[in-house]
């Protein structure tokens, strides 16, 4: 490499460093104002957070997470152990924490009980869903419809969040000791229940759909979080298994060549050029399987070619700073009264 090339490289690096410092400083300042109730989420602050993430390779988010840990601290959830739906003797929380830090994902040693799966499937089959548009659909009109598995109209049917968070069983699952303990260990702060979805993915389209999150992407709605995915149907290779790039959740885990493209969907070819095949984890598993994941890492849902997949997902976050969502409210939180007394912050997004 000659002198001219070296100078160009140094220039690009210096510009990147200046941008990184500028974006990060602005993001951290806006986060502090938000947590002091002096600033509300808006499109500009959200884009600033994404720009800081892309410019710093994720380091800005970790600095934000460290600030939140110092500000809020942790809660003792041990009084909720006796009410857990799981057999706690099967859980090694230290190993779970280590696996999440290293790999970005963990499958719980115990599945959701069959009777709960049946209740949730009945709910998903009978609750009016938002019918999502497919890529390129110009004539789509937003409407609600109960899914007819024999006469599909779309690639994705999503139960409205307000209906899901008011389902007593979903409330019970989201507030279970196991999820609270895992999330608090990972976030190093008491978690907030956030971004709840119950949806069907279908074989309506033969092509992978960006709108249905079937292209690789990283999430960036909040600063730090864990997503809990619960398979409510058996998921084989043709039922849209969730796919994750192991380790890509870490600072610097997503190559700058991809981050330079911004906050966008990525093709399989783009991702495959940057990661070895062994890093791409495809999760085929029986119904009731519970996958916990830091979706800051690259991930997607594979295109469904067989029978529809039904999945419950909710998020446990360290802050509500980030993307703006329409407010959904819990009308009756009596099923969550124990956790509400311990940690009002847990329900702050939905009350």
KEKE-3310 file (N, C-alpha, C; in steps of 0.2 Angstrom, whole numbers, plus 5000, padded with zeros to 4 digits):
npx = (5004:5003:5009:4999:4987:4988:4986:4973:4966:4969:4962:4949:4947:4949:4938:4928:4930:4927:4914:4908:4911:4903:4890:4888:4890:4879:4868:4869:4867:4854:4848:4849:4842:4829:4827:4826:4814:4813:4813:4805:4803:4806:4807:4819:4828:4828:4833:4846:4851:4852:4861:4872:4875:4878:4889:4898:4899:4891:4896:4891:4878:4881:4887:4876:4868:4876:4875:4861:4861:4868:4859:4847:4848:4845:4832:4826:4819:4816:4805:4795:4798:4791:4779:4782:4780:4789:4800:4812:4823:4829:4836:4851:4856:4868:4875:4866:4867:4880:4880:4872:4879:4890:4886:4874:4861:4850:4842:4829:4829:4817:4801:4786:4771:4760:4746:4745:4750:4740:4730:4735:4736:4722:4718:4725:4720:4707:4706:4704:4716:4729:4731:4745:4754:4762:4778:4779:4766:4754:4740:4736:4725:4724:4718:4707:4706:4700:4711:4710:4715:4713:4711:4721:4726:4737:4755:4758:4750:4745:4741:4734:4744:4737:4727:4735:4743:4733:4729:4727:4735:4746:4751:4754:4765:4774:4778:4785:4796:4807:4810:4811:4823:4833:4833:4836:4849:4856:4854:4858:4850:4833:4821:4810:4794:4790:4786:4776:4771:4761:4760:4756:4765:4764:4763:4760:4766:4779:4792:4805:4801:4803:4795:4789:4800:4809:4821:4838:4842:4846:4839:4834:4826:4827:4839:4846:4841:4832:4824:4810:4806:4793:4789:4773:4769:4775:4791:4799:4811:4804:4794:4797:4809:4817:4832:4848:4863:4876:4885:4885:4879:4887:4898:4905:4902:4894:4900:4908:4906:4893:4886:4888:4879:4868:4852:4845:4837:4845:4852:4853:4865:4873:4875:4881:4893:4901:4901:4905:4898:4895:4892:4879:4864:4850:4835:4826:4813:4802:4785:4782:4795:4807:4815:4828:4835:4847:4842:4849:4859:4862:4848:4833:4817:4815:4808:4792:4787:4779:4767:4758:4767:4766:4769:4774:4780:4789:4797:4810:4816:4829:4826:4814:4818:4820:4812:4796:4781:4763:4753:4749:4738:4736:4722:4717:4727:4728:4733:4746:4750:4759:4772:4771:4771:4784:4792:4788:4792:4793:4780:4779:4778:4765:4755)
npy = (4994:5011:5028:5037:5029:5025:5037:5040:5030:5033:5045:5041:5033:5043:5052:5042:5040:5053:5055:5044:5048:5060:5056:5047:5055:5063:5054:5048:5060:5063:5051:5052:5064:5059:5049:5058:5063:5074:5074:5067:5051:5053:5054:5059:5057:5044:5040:5045:5037:5025:5028:5031:5018:5011:5018:5016:5002:4996:5000:5012:5008:5000:5008:5016:5007:5004:5016:5016:5005:5010:5020:5014:5001:4984:4972:4961:4947:4935:4931:4927:4915:4903:4904:4901:4895:4885:4871:4875:4868:4864:4874:4883:4897:4904:4898:4900:4914:4916:4909:4917:4929:4926:4919:4924:4918:4907:4891:4886:4874:4868:4866:4875:4871:4859:4862:4876:4879:4875:4883:4896:4894:4893:4905:4913:4908:4913:4926:4942:4947:4957:4959:4958:4967:4960:4961:4974:4976:4986:4989:4986:4986:4991:4980:4970:4953:4936:4922:4911:4896:4888:4896:4906:4924:4931:4933:4935:4935:4945:4946:4960:4970:4975:4966:4955:4958:4959:4947:4935:4924:4926:4937:4931:4922:4931:4938:4929:4922:4915:4922:4935:4934:4930:4940:4951:4948:4948:4961:4969:4977:4981:4974:4980:4976:4974:4977:4966:4952:4941:4930:4923:4915:4911:4901:4909:4917:4913:4918:4925:4937:4954:4962:4953:4950:4941:4943:4945:4955:4967:4971:4987:4994:4998:5001:4990:4973:4958:4946:4935:4920:4910:4895:4890:4880:4865:4867:4864:4862:4867:4876:4889:4891:4900:4910:4914:4923:4918:4926:4938:4948:4955:4969:4975:4964:4964:4966:4981:4983:4978:4986:4998:4999:5003:5004:4991:4978:4963:4952:4934:4931:4943:4942:4929:4931:4937:4929:4913:4897:4889:4898:4902:4899:4889:4886:4873:4865:4857:4861:4873:4875:4887:4900:4911:4927:4939:4950:4960:4955:4948:4942:4932:4926:4911:4908:4902:4887:4876:4870:4883:4893:4897:4909:4916:4931:4941:4955:4960:4974:4987:5000:5012:5021:5025:5018:5024:5019:5016:5018:5005:4998:4989:4983:4976:4972:4962:4949:4952:4957:4954:4956:4969:4976:4973:4978:4992:4997:4987:4986:4998:5002:4998:5003)
npz = (5000:4995:4999:4996:4997:5010:5017:5013:5019:5033:5033:5032:5043:5053:5050:5053:5067:5072:5069:5076:5089:5090:5087:5098:5109:5108:5108:5121:5129:5126:5130:5144:5147:5143:5153:5164:5162:5154:5140:5126:5117:5100:5082:5078:5089:5090:5078:5080:5090:5083:5073:5081:5086:5074:5070:5081:5082:5091:5104:5109:5114:5124:5133:5136:5143:5154:5161:5164:5173:5183:5187:5191:5196:5204:5208:5220:5216:5222:5230:5221:5216:5220:5213:5200:5184:5180:5184:5195:5198:5187:5181:5178:5182:5181:5171:5160:5159:5156:5143:5136:5136:5129:5117:5113:5113:5120:5124:5134:5147:5149:5142:5138:5146:5139:5141:5142:5130:5122:5126:5122:5108:5105:5108:5099:5087:5087:5090:5082:5070:5064:5047:5039:5026:5011:5003:4992:4990:4985:4986:4998:5013:5029:5040:5052:5055:5058:5058:5045:5042:5031:5021:5017:5017:5018:5022:5035:5051:5064:5081:5089:5100:5111:5114:5117:5128:5137:5140:5152:5154:5146:5153:5165:5160:5155:5167:5174:5186:5181:5169:5173:5181:5173:5163:5171:5176:5164:5159:5169:5177:5184:5174:5160:5154:5137:5120:5114:5105:5096:5084:5067:5055:5038:5023:5012:5003:4992:4992:5002:5014:5017:5025:5034:5042:5036:5031:5035:5049:5062:5078:5084:5094:5107:5120:5127:5128:5130:5120:5121:5113:5110:5104:5098:5089:5082:5075:5060:5047:5036:5042:5045:5054:5067:5064:5069:5070:5078:5091:5085:5092:5101:5105:5091:5084:5073:5057:5051:5037:5035:5044:5039:5029:5036:5045:5039:5030:5026:5014:5012:5006:5008:5021:5023:5017:5026:5038:5045:5040:5052:5061:5059:5066:5066:5072:5074:5082:5094:5098:5111:5115:5121:5117:5121:5117:5112:5102:5096:5089:5072:5064:5058:5053:5045:5028:5027:5021:5023:5034:5044:5056:5073:5085:5101:5107:5118:5125:5136:5143:5146:5146:5140:5131:5114:5100:5095:5100:5098:5112:5122:5134:5149:5155:5166:5179:5189:5189:5190:5201:5212:5206:5202:5214:5219:5208:5201:5189:5180:5174:5168:5155:5151:5159)
capx = (5000:5007:5008:4992:4982:4988:4983:4966:4964:4969:4957:4942:4947:4948:4931:4923:4931:4924:4907:4907:4911:4898:4884:4888:4889:4872:4864:4870:4864:4847:4845:4849:4836:4823:4826:4824:4807:4814:4813:4801:4805:4804:4810:4826:4832:4828:4839:4853:4853:4854:4868:4878:4876:4881:4896:4902:4899:4887:4899:4887:4873:4884:4888:4870:4866:4880:4872:4855:4862:4870:4854:4841:4850:4842:4827:4826:4813:4816:4798:4791:4800:4786:4774:4785:4777:4794:4804:4818:4829:4832:4839:4857:4856:4874:4876:4862:4870:4887:4879:4869:4884:4895:4883:4868:4855:4849:4836:4828:4829:4810:4796:4780:4767:4755:4739:4746:4751:4733:4726:4737:4734:4715:4717:4728:4715:4700:4707:4705:4723:4731:4734:4751:4755:4768:4782:4777:4758:4752:4733:4734:4722:4725:4711:4708:4703:4702:4715:4707:4721:4712:4710:4725:4726:4743:4760:4758:4744:4747:4736:4736:4747:4733:4724:4740:4745:4727:4727:4730:4740:4752:4753:4758:4771:4779:4780:4787:4802:4813:4812:4814:4829:4837:4834:4839:4856:4859:4853:4861:4845:4827:4818:4803:4790:4790:4786:4773:4768:4758:4758:4756:4769:4761:4766:4756:4771:4785:4798:4806:4797:4806:4789:4788:4806:4812:4828:4842:4842:4846:4834:4837:4821:4829:4846:4848:4835:4831:4818:4809:4802:4790:4786:4767:4768:4781:4794:4804:4814:4799:4789:4800:4813:4821:4839:4852:4870:4879:4890:4884:4876:4893:4901:4909:4900:4892:4905:4907:4904:4886:4883:4889:4873:4863:4847:4841:4836:4851:4851:4857:4872:4877:4877:4886:4900:4904:4901:4906:4892:4894:4889:4872:4860:4844:4832:4820:4811:4795:4781:4783:4802:4807:4822:4829:4840:4848:4841:4854:4862:4858:4843:4828:4813:4815:4802:4788:4785:4775:4761:4760:4770:4763:4774:4773:4786:4789:4804:4812:4821:4832:4823:4809:4821:4821:4807:4790:4775:4757:4752:4744:4737:4733:4715:4717:4734:4728:4738:4753:4750:4765:4778:4770:4773:4791:4795:4783:4796:4792:4774:4778:4776:4758:4751)
capy = (5000:5017:5033:5040:5024:5026:5044:5039:5025:5037:5050:5038:5031:5049:5054:5038:5042:5059:5053:5040:5052:5065:5052:5044:5060:5066:5049:5048:5066:5062:5046:5055:5069:5055:5046:5063:5065:5080:5073:5061:5048:5055:5051:5061:5054:5037:5039:5047:5031:5020:5031:5030:5011:5009:5021:5013:4995:4994:5002:5017:5005:4997:5014:5018:5002:5005:5022:5014:5000:5014:5024:5010:4995:4978:4970:4954:4943:4928:4930:4925:4908:4898:4904:4900:4889:4880:4868:4879:4864:4862:4880:4885:4904:4907:4895:4904:4921:4915:4908:4923:4934:4923:4917:4928:4915:4901:4888:4884:4867:4866:4869:4878:4865:4858:4865:4883:4880:4874:4890:4901:4893:4894:4913:4915:4906:4916:4933:4946:4948:4962:4956:4962:4967:4957:4966:4977:4976:4993:4989:4983:4991:4988:4977:4964:4947:4930:4918:4905:4892:4884:4901:4912:4930:4935:4929:4936:4938:4947:4948:4966:4970:4977:4960:4950:4960:4959:4940:4933:4919:4929:4941:4926:4920:4937:4940:4923:4923:4913:4927:4941:4933:4929:4947:4956:4946:4950:4969:4972:4982:4978:4974:4982:4972:4978:4974:4959:4950:4934:4930:4917:4915:4907:4900:4913:4919:4908:4922:4928:4944:4959:4965:4948:4949:4935:4944:4946:4961:4968:4975:4992:4998:5000:5001:4983:4969:4951:4944:4928:4917:4903:4891:4887:4875:4862:4870:4860:4866:4870:4879:4895:4891:4906:4909:4919:4923:4917:4931:4945:4953:4958:4975:4974:4958:4965:4969:4987:4982:4978:4992:5004:4999:5006:5000:4989:4971:4960:4946:4929:4932:4948:4939:4923:4933:4940:4924:4906:4894:4887:4904:4903:4894:4888:4883:4869:4863:4856:4866:4874:4877:4894:4903:4918:4929:4946:4951:4965:4951:4947:4936:4932:4920:4908:4908:4896:4883:4870:4872:4889:4893:4902:4911:4921:4934:4947:4958:4963:4980:4991:5007:5013:5025:5022:5019:5026:5014:5017:5016:4999:4998:4984:4985:4972:4969:4958:4943:4954:4962:4953:4959:4976:4978:4973:4982:4996:4999:4981:4987:5005:5003:4996:5006)
capz = (5000:4995:5004:4995:5000:5018:5019:5012:5025:5039:5033:5033:5050:5057:5050:5057:5074:5074:5068:5082:5095:5089:5088:5104:5114:5107:5110:5128:5132:5125:5135:5151:5147:5143:5160:5168:5159:5151:5133:5124:5111:5094:5076:5078:5095:5088:5072:5083:5093:5077:5070:5086:5086:5068:5070:5086:5082:5097:5110:5112:5118:5131:5138:5139:5147:5160:5164:5167:5178:5189:5189:5193:5200:5203:5212:5223:5214:5225:5233:5216:5214:5222:5208:5193:5180:5179:5189:5195:5199:5181:5179:5181:5180:5179:5164:5156:5159:5152:5136:5133:5135:5123:5110:5111:5113:5125:5124:5141:5148:5150:5138:5140:5147:5134:5142:5141:5123:5119:5128:5118:5101:5104:5108:5092:5081:5088:5091:5076:5069:5059:5041:5036:5018:5008:5000:4985:4990:4984:4987:5005:5017:5036:5043:5056:5053:5062:5053:5042:5040:5025:5016:5019:5014:5019:5025:5042:5054:5071:5086:5091:5106:5117:5115:5120:5135:5142:5141:5159:5153:5143:5158:5169:5157:5155:5173:5178:5190:5177:5164:5176:5184:5167:5160:5176:5176:5158:5158:5176:5180:5184:5167:5159:5149:5132:5113:5115:5099:5095:5077:5063:5049:5034:5017:5007:4998:4991:4993:5009:5014:5021:5030:5038:5045:5034:5029:5041:5052:5069:5081:5088:5096:5113:5121:5128:5129:5128:5117:5123:5108:5112:5098:5099:5085:5080:5069:5056:5042:5032:5046:5047:5060:5068:5063:5072:5069:5084:5093:5082:5097:5104:5102:5085:5082:5066:5053:5048:5030:5035:5048:5034:5025:5040:5048:5034:5029:5023:5011:5015:5002:5011:5028:5022:5015:5032:5043:5043:5041:5059:5066:5058:5070:5064:5078:5073:5089:5095:5101:5118:5115:5123:5115:5123:5112:5111:5095:5093:5084:5066:5064:5054:5052:5038:5024:5028:5015:5025:5038:5047:5062:5078:5090:5106:5108:5122:5126:5143:5141:5152:5146:5135:5126:5107:5095:5098:5099:5100:5119:5124:5141:5153:5159:5173:5180:5195:5188:5190:5207:5216:5203:5202:5221:5219:5203:5197:5183:5175:5171:5167:5148:5149:5163)
cpx = (5004:5005:5001:4987:4982:4985:4975:4963:4964:4964:4950:4942:4946:4941:4926:4924:4927:4916:4904:4906:4905:4891:4883:4886:4881:4867:4864:4867:4856:4844:4845:4843:4829:4822:4824:4817:4807:4814:4809:4804:4802:4809:4818:4830:4833:4834:4846:4855:4855:4861:4873:4880:4880:4888:4901:4903:4896:4890:4894:4881:4875:4885:4881:4867:4870:4877:4865:4856:4864:4864:4848:4843:4845:4837:4827:4819:4812:4809:4793:4793:4794:4780:4776:4781:4782:4797:4811:4824:4833:4836:4845:4858:4862:4876:4872:4865:4876:4885:4876:4874:4889:4892:4877:4861:4855:4842:4835:4827:4822:4805:4790:4775:4761:4748:4740:4747:4744:4729:4728:4735:4726:4714:4720:4723:4709:4700:4708:4713:4723:4734:4739:4752:4761:4772:4779:4769:4756:4744:4731:4731:4722:4718:4712:4704:4705:4705:4710:4713:4720:4711:4714:4725:4733:4749:4761:4752:4746:4742:4738:4739:4742:4729:4729:4741:4739:4725:4731:4735:4747:4755:4757:4764:4776:4782:4783:4794:4808:4815:4814:4821:4834:4838:4837:4847:4859:4859:4857:4856:4838:4824:4811:4800:4788:4789:4783:4770:4766:4756:4759:4760:4766:4765:4763:4760:4777:4791:4799:4804:4801:4801:4788:4795:4810:4819:4832:4842:4844:4841:4837:4831:4822:4836:4849:4842:4836:4824:4817:4804:4799:4786:4779:4765:4775:4784:4800:4807:4810:4794:4792:4804:4817:4828:4843:4860:4874:4885:4889:4881:4881:4895:4906:4907:4897:4897:4903:4904:4896:4883:4883:4882:4867:4858:4842:4841:4842:4849:4855:4864:4876:4879:4882:4893:4904:4905:4902:4899:4890:4891:4881:4868:4853:4840:4825:4819:4804:4791:4782:4790:4802:4815:4822:4835:4841:4848:4845:4858:4858:4854:4837:4823:4813:4808:4798:4785:4780:4769:4763:4763:4767:4768:4772:4780:4785:4796:4804:4818:4824:4830:4818:4812:4822:4815:4801:4785:4769:4756:4747:4744:4734:4727:4715:4724:4734:4732:4745:4754:4757:4771:4777:4772:4780:4794:4790:4786:4794:4785:4773:4776:4769:4753:4750)
cpy = (5006:5022:5036:5035:5025:5032:5043:5035:5029:5042:5047:5036:5037:5052:5049:5039:5048:5058:5049:5044:5057:5061:5050:5049:5062:5061:5048:5054:5065:5057:5049:5060:5065:5052:5051:5066:5072:5080:5066:5058:5052:5052:5053:5058:5047:5035:5041:5040:5025:5022:5030:5022:5009:5012:5018:5006:4992:4997:5007:5014:5002:5003:5016:5013:5002:5011:5020:5009:5005:5018:5020:5004:4989:4977:4963:4951:4937:4926:4927:4918:4903:4898:4903:4894:4884:4877:4871:4875:4863:4868:4882:4892:4907:4904:4899:4911:4921:4914:4914:4928:4932:4922:4921:4925:4909:4898:4885:4877:4864:4869:4871:4872:4865:4862:4873:4884:4880:4881:4895:4900:4894:4902:4915:4913:4910:4923:4937:4948:4954:4958:4960:4961:4963:4962:4968:4977:4983:4994:4987:4989:4987:4986:4971:4958:4941:4925:4912:4901:4889:4889:4907:4918:4934:4931:4930:4939:4939:4949:4955:4966:4971:4971:4955:4952:4960:4952:4938:4928:4922:4934:4937:4924:4926:4939:4934:4924:4921:4919:4933:4940:4933:4936:4951:4954:4949:4958:4972:4978:4979:4979:4977:4978:4976:4974:4967:4958:4943:4934:4923:4919:4910:4906:4903:4915:4914:4911:4924:4935:4948:4961:4960:4946:4943:4936:4946:4953:4961:4972:4981:4997:5001:5000:4994:4980:4962:4950:4936:4926:4911:4900:4888:4881:4871:4866:4866:4865:4870:4875:4886:4896:4898:4905:4915:4918:4924:4922:4938:4950:4957:4964:4973:4967:4958:4968:4976:4988:4982:4984:4998:5005:5002:5001:4997:4981:4969:4953:4940:4929:4937:4945:4933:4925:4935:4935:4917:4902:4891:4892:4905:4897:4894:4884:4880:4865:4861:4861:4867:4876:4885:4896:4910:4921:4937:4948:4958:4962:4950:4941:4937:4926:4917:4908:4902:4893:4877:4873:4879:4888:4899:4903:4916:4924:4940:4949:4961:4968:4983:4998:5007:5018:5022:5023:5021:5021:5017:5014:5010:4999:4992:4986:4982:4969:4965:4952:4945:4958:4960:4956:4966:4979:4978:4977:4986:4997:4993:4983:4994:5006:5002:4999:5014)
cpz = (5000:4999:5003:4998:5007:5020:5018:5018:5031:5039:5035:5040:5055:5057:5054:5064:5076:5074:5074:5088:5096:5091:5095:5110:5114:5110:5118:5132:5131:5129:5142:5152:5147:5150:5165:5167:5157:5143:5132:5118:5105:5088:5076:5083:5093:5083:5075:5086:5088:5074:5075:5086:5080:5068:5075:5086:5088:5104:5113:5116:5124:5136:5141:5144:5154:5164:5167:5173:5184:5192:5193:5197:5199:5209:5214:5221:5217:5228:5227:5213:5215:5217:5201:5190:5179:5185:5189:5196:5193:5178:5182:5178:5178:5172:5159:5154:5154:5145:5133:5131:5129:5117:5108:5111:5118:5124:5131:5141:5149:5145:5141:5141:5141:5135:5141:5133:5119:5120:5123:5111:5100:5104:5101:5086:5081:5089:5084:5075:5064:5053:5038:5029:5017:5004:4993:4985:4990:4986:4994:5009:5024:5038:5048:5054:5057:5056:5051:5039:5033:5019:5018:5014:5014:5022:5032:5045:5062:5075:5089:5098:5112:5119:5119:5127:5140:5143:5147:5158:5151:5149:5163:5167:5157:5162:5177:5181:5185:5172:5167:5179:5178:5164:5165:5176:5170:5157:5164:5178:5180:5177:5166:5153:5143:5125:5113:5108:5099:5088:5073:5057:5044:5027:5011:5002:4998:4992:5000:5008:5019:5027:5035:5042:5043:5030:5035:5043:5059:5072:5084:5090:5103:5114:5122:5130:5128:5125:5119:5117:5111:5106:5101:5095:5084:5074:5066:5051:5037:5035:5048:5053:5061:5067:5066:5071:5076:5085:5090:5086:5101:5101:5097:5082:5075:5062:5051:5041:5030:5039:5044:5030:5029:5043:5043:5034:5025:5020:5014:5012:5006:5018:5027:5020:5021:5038:5041:5044:5048:5063:5065:5061:5068:5069:5076:5080:5089:5099:5109:5120:5116:5121:5117:5119:5113:5104:5092:5088:5078:5066:5059:5055:5045:5035:5026:5021:5016:5029:5042:5054:5067:5083:5094:5107:5113:5123:5133:5141:5147:5152:5140:5130:5119:5103:5099:5096:5101:5107:5119:5131:5144:5157:5166:5174:5187:5195:5190:5197:5211:5213:5203:5209:5222:5214:5199:5190:5178:5171:5168:5159:5146:5154:5162)
residu = (UNK:UNK:UNK:UNK:UNK:UNK:UNK:UNK:UNK:UNK:UNK:UNK:UNK:UNK:UNK:UNK:UNK:UNK:UNK:UNK:UNK:UNK:UNK:UNK:UNK:UNK:UNK:UNK:UNK:UNK:UNK:UNK:UNK:UNK:UNK:UNK:UNK:UNK:UNK:UNK:UNK:UNK:UNK:UNK:UNK:UNK:UNK:UNK:UNK:UNK:UNK:UNK:UNK:UNK:UNK:UNK:UNK:UNK:UNK:UNK:UNK:UNK:UNK:UNK:UNK:UNK:UNK:UNK:UNK:UNK:UNK:UNK:UNK:UNK:UNK:UNK:UNK:UNK:UNK:UNK:UNK:UNK:UNK:UNK:UNK:UNK:UNK:UNK:UNK:UNK:UNK:UNK:UNK:UNK:UNK:UNK:UNK:UNK:UNK:UNK:UNK:UNK:UNK:UNK:UNK:UNK:UNK:UNK:UNK:UNK:UNK:UNK:UNK:UNK:UNK:UNK:UNK:UNK:UNK:UNK:UNK:UNK:UNK:UNK:UNK:UNK:UNK:UNK:UNK:UNK:UNK:UNK:UNK:UNK:UNK:UNK:UNK:UNK:UNK:UNK:UNK:UNK:UNK:UNK:UNK:UNK:UNK:UNK:UNK:UNK:UNK:UNK:UNK:UNK:UNK:UNK:UNK:UNK:UNK:UNK:UNK:UNK:UNK:UNK:UNK:UNK:UNK:UNK:UNK:UNK:UNK:UNK:UNK:UNK:UNK:UNK:UNK:UNK:UNK:UNK:UNK:UNK:UNK:UNK:UNK:UNK:UNK:UNK:UNK:UNK:UNK:UNK:UNK:UNK:UNK:UNK:UNK:UNK:UNK:UNK:UNK:UNK:UNK:UNK:UNK:UNK:UNK:UNK:UNK:UNK:UNK:UNK:UNK:UNK:UNK:UNK:UNK:UNK:UNK:UNK:UNK:UNK:UNK:UNK:UNK:UNK:UNK:UNK:UNK:UNK:UNK:UNK:UNK:UNK:UNK:UNK:UNK:UNK:UNK:UNK:UNK:UNK:UNK:UNK:UNK:UNK:UNK:UNK:UNK:UNK:UNK:UNK:UNK:UNK:UNK:UNK:UNK:UNK:UNK:UNK:UNK:UNK:UNK:UNK:UNK:UNK:UNK:UNK:UNK:UNK:UNK:UNK:UNK:UNK:UNK:UNK:UNK:UNK:UNK:UNK:UNK:UNK:UNK:UNK:UNK:UNK:UNK:UNK:UNK:UNK:UNK:UNK:UNK:UNK:UNK:UNK:UNK:UNK:UNK:UNK:UNK:UNK:UNK:UNK:UNK:UNK:UNK:UNK:UNK:UNK:UNK:UNK:UNK:UNK:UNK:UNK:UNK:UNK:UNK:UNK:UNK:UNK:UNK:UNK:UNK:UNK:UNK:UNK:UNK:UNK:UNK:UNK:UNK:UNK:UNK:UNK:UNK:UNK:UNK:UNK:UNK:UNK:UNK:UNK:UNK:UNK:UNK:UNK:UNK:UNK:UNK)
# end
